[in-house]
């Protein structure tokens, strides 16, 4: 997500995500250095993509920054719609000062392993243009672009997990 009011946009997203009750189909992993959380990843198992089930029907907010974020989520949901059953990484982050130490790679490999089911599936995620090479290096391929009304288009990436 981009834009001047990023904190407000993130806050609006957090309100939406935190209002959704955790489910057995949700996997959340963290990386710690001592007692300090330095990375997180959260995903949904194949067929349980929370974006496809929860975010798409939300009404457009009146607040402009939240409406920008809402539109981005609508755009993401639109590119998810034609996908077959898929797993989804909805959040992935590592403390910027620790980029390059393999924390993100290990978190994404671990969540992919945790989301494997008996049937063949793909794991999808959305990322900013400056993250495409990182995900490509992990075996993801870009399958679509997603219009972001506040910045450059995002990419929809996929990786077969079984």
C-alpha positions in Angstrom: 0.0 0.0 0.0 1.2 3.5 -0.8 0.1 7.0 -0.1 0.6 9.9 2.2 -1.8 8.7 4.7 -0.3 5.2 4.9 -0.7 5.0 8.7 -4.4 5.8 8.4 -4.8 3.3 5.6 -3.0 0.6 7.6 -5.1 1.4 10.6 -8.3 0.9 8.6 -7.0 -2.4 7.3 -6.1 -3.5 10.7 -9.6 -2.7 12.0 -11.0 -4.9 9.2 -8.5 -7.8 9.7 -8.7 -7.7 13.5 -12.5 -7.9 13.4 -12.3 -11.2 11.6 -12.2 -14.1 14.1 -9.2 -16.4 13.8 -10.1 -19.8 12.2 -8.5 -23.2 12.1 -7.7 -22.5 8.5 -5.5 -19.5 9.4 -1.8 -19.9 10.0 0.2 -17.2 11.8 3.9 -17.5 12.3 6.4 -15.1 13.9 10.2 -14.8 14.1 11.8 -13.6 17.3 15.2 -12.5 18.3 15.2 -13.2 22.0 11.8 -11.8 23.1 11.5 -9.3 20.2 9.2 -10.1 17.4 11.1 -9.3 14.2 8.9 -10.9 11.5 5.4 -12.2 10.9 3.5 -14.0 8.2 -0.2 -14.9 8.1 -2.0 -17.1 5.6 -5.2 -19.0 4.9 -5.4 -22.6 3.7 -6.6 -23.5 0.1 -10.3 -22.8 -0.2 -10.3 -20.5 2.8 -8.9 -17.2 1.4 -10.3 -14.6 3.7 -10.1 -11.9 1.1 -12.4 -13.9 -1.2 -14.8 -14.6 1.7 -14.7 -11.4 3.8 -13.3 -8.3 2.2 -15.0 -8.2 -1.2 -18.6 -7.5 0.2 -17.6 -4.6 2.5 -19.4 -1.3 1.6 -17.2 1.6 0.5 -16.2 3.8 3.5 -17.0 7.5 3.5 -13.5 8.4 4.8 -11.2 9.1 1.8 -8.1 7.3 3.0 -10.1 4.3 4.0 -12.0 4.4 0.6 -8.6 4.3 -1.2 -7.7 1.2 0.7 -11.1 -0.3 0.2 -10.7 0.2 -3.6 -7.4 -1.5 -3.5 -8.9 -4.5 -1.7 -11.7 -4.6 -4.3 -9.1 -4.7 -7.0 -7.3 -7.5 -5.3 -10.5 -9.4 -4.8 -11.3 -9.0 -8.5 -8.0 -10.7 -9.5 -8.6 -13.5 -6.9 -12.1 -14.2 -8.3 -11.0 -16.3 -11.4 -8.5 -18.3 -9.4 -9.2 -21.9 -8.5 -9.0 -22.9 -4.8 -5.9 -21.2 -3.5 -4.1 -20.5 -0.3 -3.3 -16.9 0.5 -0.5 -15.0 2.3 -2.4 -12.0 3.6 0.4 -10.4 5.7 4.2 -10.8 5.6 6.6 -8.4 7.2 10.2 -8.4 8.6 11.8 -5.6 10.5 13.5 -3.5 7.8 16.8 -3.4 9.6 17.0 -7.2 9.4 16.2 -7.6 5.7 18.8 -9.8 4.0 19.2 -12.2 6.9 16.8 -14.9 5.5 14.1 -14.2 8.0 11.4 -13.5 5.4 12.5 -16.5 3.3 12.2 -18.8 6.3 8.9 -17.4 7.3 7.4 -17.8 3.8 8.8 -21.4 3.4 7.4 -22.3 6.8 3.9 -20.9 6.0 3.9 -22.6 2.6 4.7 -25.9 4.3 2.0 -25.3 6.9 -0.6 -24.6 4.3 -0.1 -27.7 2.2 -3.2 -29.9 1.9 -3.9 -33.2 0.2 -5.0 -31.6 -3.0 -2.8 -29.6 -5.4 -3.0 -25.9 -4.8 -1.3 -22.6 -5.3 -0.3 -20.1 -2.7 -0.9 -16.5 -3.8 0.1 -13.1 -2.4 0.1 -9.5 -3.4 3.3 -7.5 -3.3 4.6 -4.0 -4.1 6.8 -3.6 -7.2 10.0 -3.5 -5.2 9.3 -6.9 -3.7 8.7 -8.8 -6.9 12.4 -10.0 -7.2 12.4 -11.3 -3.6 9.3 -13.5 -4.3 10.6 -14.5 -7.7 13.7 -15.7 -5.9 11.5 -17.9 -3.8 9.9 -19.5 -6.8 6.8 -17.3 -7.1 5.7 -16.2 -10.5 3.7 -13.0 -11.4 0.3 -13.8 -12.7 -1.4 -10.4 -12.7 -1.1 -6.8 -11.8 -3.4 -5.0 -9.4 -4.3 -1.3 -9.7 -3.4 0.6 -6.5 -5.2 4.0 -6.5 -2.5 5.4 -4.2 0.6 4.3 -6.0 2.2 1.9 -8.5 0.4 -1.3 -9.4 0.9 -4.3 -7.1 1.6 -7.8 -8.4 -0.3 -10.9 -7.8 2.2 -13.7 -7.4 1.7 -17.5 -7.1 3.7 -20.5 -6.0 2.6 -24.1 -6.3 2.6 -25.7 -2.8 1.6 -29.2 -3.8 
